[in-house]
Amino acid sequence: MKNTRVLTLMAVLVAIGTIGSQLLWFPAGVARAYPVQHAVNVMAAVLLGPGPAVGVALMIGLLRNLLGLGTLLAFPGGMIGAFFAGILYRKWRLHRLAVTGEILGTGIVGSLLAVPFANFLMGSSVGALAFLPAFIVSSVSGACIGWFILSRVHHTELSHIQRRDYS
């Protein structure tokens, strides 16, 4: 029964991330900022742990690309940010550290890995600092939205789906 709840929550987060990314976005430097992706990453990291959070980020990126609504840059940033957020939350159980993990994972590590990713898969040869501002703006705004949502939901309401060791 617990696996059904986890998969259902993952599917709901994927749907929110996929649809919400098209409803809330803004231009940020050389890329577009999709803060809903980062909000979902923080929520998935807190509720499910690093493994399922990375799975949610992967599925959102895959769906957005298959639907022609995103770019390949959704993969390095989203997945790394979700992983860092999940690891930091698992270690200290603080929502603000999940936010920090999302910002560090996407904004810094993800943006630096986006350069060879863009060069190899997309044929774009931009410098390392070209993605950094856009990724940071996107991850900070989205991670703060995720933190706000988590802070407004009562912990007792989430206790039945709270991450055990699903990852």
Buried (B, 14 or more C-beta within 10 A) or exposed (E): EEEEEBEEBBEEBBBBBBBBBEEBBEEBBBBBBBBBBBBBBBBBBBBBBBBBBBBBBBBBBBBBBEEEBBBBBBBBBBBBBBBBBBBBBBEEEEBEBBBBBBBBBBBBBBBBBBBEBBEEEEEBEBEEEBBBBBBBBBBBBBBBBBBEBBEEEEEEEBEEBEBEEBB
